[in-house]
Amino acid sequence: MSLGVSAIGQGLLYGLVGVGLFLTFRILDFPDMTVEGTFPFGAAVAVAAITHGIHPLIATLLAMLAGMLSGLVTGLLTTKGHIPVLLAGILVMTGLFSINLRVMGRANLSLLNQPNLFNAHWLKALPPYFDSVVIGGIVALIVVACVIVFLNTQIGQGFIAAGDNPTMARSLGIDPDRQMLLGLVVGNGLIGLAGGLLAQNNGYADVNMGIGVIVIGLAAIIIGEVVFGELTLSQRLVAVVLGSILYRFVLLIVLKLGFNANDLKVISSVVLALAIMIPQIDHRLRIRKTLRNGVTLDD
């Protein structure tokens, strides 16, 4: 029971990574590698701020601002510096490793005996692990609602148009570079927010905690799309969060089957690869079935 509740809480929090990646990876078609630096950057800023006496809520907002700053740098390198998108993300991700060490002053920083959002007084009456479910559910609801509202505004529609067809968007007076910059800032802001929340939930921040985060975010997106099928854009955002929860349950089941916890990164990669291949396999099977039916009818 406790492991299942913990999986839901972790899934909700990691769902923010999925939503942030959805804006860049799915809408803008931008392979943003910054996220593996942004996530621990948000965690480092939040934990360092809390240990210096800043209120956990303000520290969490600072984590989000740190993520937005990371996205802004990547966006400027791409749009103004004309550096290829993939390389720009790698450069910022690499630079953030040193910045995270500077922020924390060491490779990892603990929140032992420090206040955080998950040990607030109003959460102490809840059963074990329900704190992450409550906080994660509230934040995920607010974030998804805000993103849906944003995408339905005039700016949001221009953002979607720039991702679908930059040439057509430019002919309509929409600046694709500006929209790319906006998407990177907002997307990485959400990932920095997720890093800050998960660091508080785990009780520490570590410079290496961003390794594999992009796989987790992509798994949430792909699993949500595979499981829930054809959806509207707003529904797909909800599916991303649900996909993140399902992904945590997949990992939980794998561990229950006796696999070593050290193999989780490999297992995560395999799960993502299978999730990506399933629609292609299904599509090919449908084509073969259609062709066979056609041959039968001709006979």
N, C-alpha and C positions, 0 to 999 in steps of 0.2 A: 504493500500500500504506500509506504513512505517513498519507495523508489519511483513509483508511478507518479506521485504528486510532485516529486523533485523533477522528473522528466518533463512534466507539463510546465512547471515554473521556468526551467532552463529553456524549454522550447519557446515560450513566450518572449523571453529576453533575447534569445538568439534570433527570434523572428524580426526584431528591429534591424539586424544585419541583413536579413533577406529583403526587407522593404527598401533599405538603403541601396542595396545592390540592384534591386528591381528597377529603380529609377535610372541607373546608369547602364546596366547590362541589358535589360529588356527594352526600355523605352528609347534610350539614346544609342543603344548598340555600341557601348563604350566598355572595353575590357579593362576595368579600373583595378590595377594592382595596388593602389594606395591603401586599400582596406586593411591589408596585413600589417601596415604601420599605423594606420589611424586607430584601429581597435585598441592596441596596447597604449597608444598615446592618450586616448580618452581615459583608459584605466589609470595610467600613471598620473595624469593631471588630477583626477578625482581623488585618488588615494593620497597624493602629496598635499592637496588642498585640505583634506580632512585632518591629516596629521599635523597641519599647521593651524588648526583651530577653526577652520571655515566650516560653516553649516553644511551638512551632507547634501541638502537640496541645491544650494548654491554651487557646491563642488560638482554635482552632477551636471548642472547647466554649463559650468566651465568646461567639463569634458566634452559636451556637445559643441561648444564654441571652438575647442581645440580641433575637433574633427572637421568642422567647417573651414577652419584655417588651412588644414591639410588639403582638403578638396580644392580650396582656392588656389593654392600653390600649384597643384597638379594642373588645374584648369588654365592658369596663366602660362605655364610651361608649354602647354599644348596649343592654346589659341594665340598667344603673343610670341612665344619662343619657337613655335612651329616644330616642336619635338614630337615624334610619333607618340600616340596615346599610350601604348603599352610601355614604352621606355620612360615616359614622363612619370607614370605611376611607380615604376621600379625605382627611379631616382629618388622620389619623395619617400617611398617606403624604406629605402636604405638609409637616407638621411635621418628619418625619424627614430631609427634604432639608437643613434648617438644622443638625440634630443631626449629620448625617454630615460636614458641613463643619467643625463643632466638633471632632468626634472625630479627623479626619485633619489639621485645621489648614490644609487647602487643598482644591482641587477633585479632585485625584488624588494618590495616594501609591504609590510604587514599592517593590517588594521586592528591588531590585537588590542583590546581594551579601548578602542576608539568608537565613537558613535557612527552609525550609518543608517541609511533609509530602511534597512531590513531588520534592525533591532529597535525600531521606534516603539514607544510604549503602547500605542494602539494596536500593534501587531502581536504583542506578547500573549494575548488571550487565545490566539489561533493555534491549532495543532501544528506539530513539526512540519516544516517545509512549505506550509501554506503561505508564509510571508512572501516567498518568491512568486507564487501563483497570483496573489492579490496585487502586489506591486507590478509584476509583469503584465497582468491583465489590464490594469488601469492605464499603464503607459502605452501598451500596444493599442488599446482602444483609442486613446487620444491621438497617437501618431497616425494610425490608419485613417481616422476620421479627418484629421487635418490634411493628409495627403490627398484624400478623395476630394475634399473641398477645393484644394489647390488645383488639382487636375481638371476640375470643372469650371475654373475661372478662365478668363480670356488669356492670361499669361500661361496658365497650365495647358490650354489647347495649343498655344504656340509652341510650348515645350514638347508636346506630343508630336506636332507636325514636323518640328525640326528633327526629331528622332526618326520619324517615318520616311521623310524625303527632304533632306537638307536643300536640294536644288529648288524644289517647288516652294519650300518655306521661304527661301531667299527671294523668290519672285513675288511672294506675297508681303514682303517687307519685314519678314522675321529674320533676325540675325542668329544663325545656327551656333556661332561661337559663343554668343552671350547665353544662349539656352544651355549649351554644354557646360559653361561655367556655373550656371545656376544649378544644374543637375548634380555636378560634382560637389558643390558646396552643401546642398541639402542632403544628398546621399551620404557623404562622409560625416556630416553632422549627426545623422541618425546612427551611424556606425560608432562614432565617438561616444554618443549617448549610451549605446549598448555596452561598450567597453567600460564606461564608468559604473553602470548598474551591475554588470557581472563581476567587476572587481569588488564592489561592496558586498555582493551576495557570496562570493568566494572567500572574502576576507583578506585579499592581498592583490597586488598588481605585480606582473612580471614582464620583463622585456620580450620574452619569447612567447607570450600568450596569444600573439596574433598569428602564429604559424598554423596554417590550415583553416583560418577563419573564412577565407574566400570559398573554400570547398563547402563549409557549413551553410553559408549564405546561398550559394548556387544550388545546393541540395534542397534547401527549403523552397526555392523557386521551382525547380524541376519537379520535385515530388508533388507540390501543390498543383501544378499544371497537369501532371500525369493522373493523379488520383481524381481530381475534380473536373477534368475535361474542359470543354468550351465554356468560358465565362466572360462576363463583361470586365472592363478594366478595373472597376471598383471591386468587383467580386474576386478578381485575381489577387488583389492586395490582401484580402482576408485569407485567401487560399495559401498565400505565402506564409502567413503566420501559422496556419493550421499545418502546412507542410513541414514547418520547423518542428512543431510538436511531434508529428509522425516520425520525423527523422530521429528525434531523441528516443522515441520508443523502439525504433529499429535497432539503434545502438544498445539500448537496454536489453532487448531480446538476444542480441548477439553475445553480450556479456553473460547473460543467463545460460546460454548454451555452452559456456565454458571457455570462450576465447579469452586470450590474454589482453588486459587493458592497454598494454604497450602496442598492441596491433590496431588500435582504434583509428589511427591516421590512414592505414592501409584499407581498413574496412570502410571508412568514410569515402575514400576514393572509389572503391569498388561499388558501393551503393550509388554514388553519383553517376558513375559510368553506366550502370544498369538502368538507372532512371532515365538517362538521356537516350539510351538505345531502345527502350520499350516502345515509344511512339513510332520509331523507324521500323521496328520489327512488326508492330501491329499494322502499319501502313503497307508493308510488303505483303503480309499475309492477306490483307483485304484485296490487294491487286491480284494476287494469285487466285484467290477465291472467285473474283469477278471474271478472270480469264477462263477459269475452269467452267464456270456457269455458262459463259459465252460459248465455249466449245461444246458443252452438253446441249445447249439450245440449237446450235447449228446441226448437230448430229440428229 
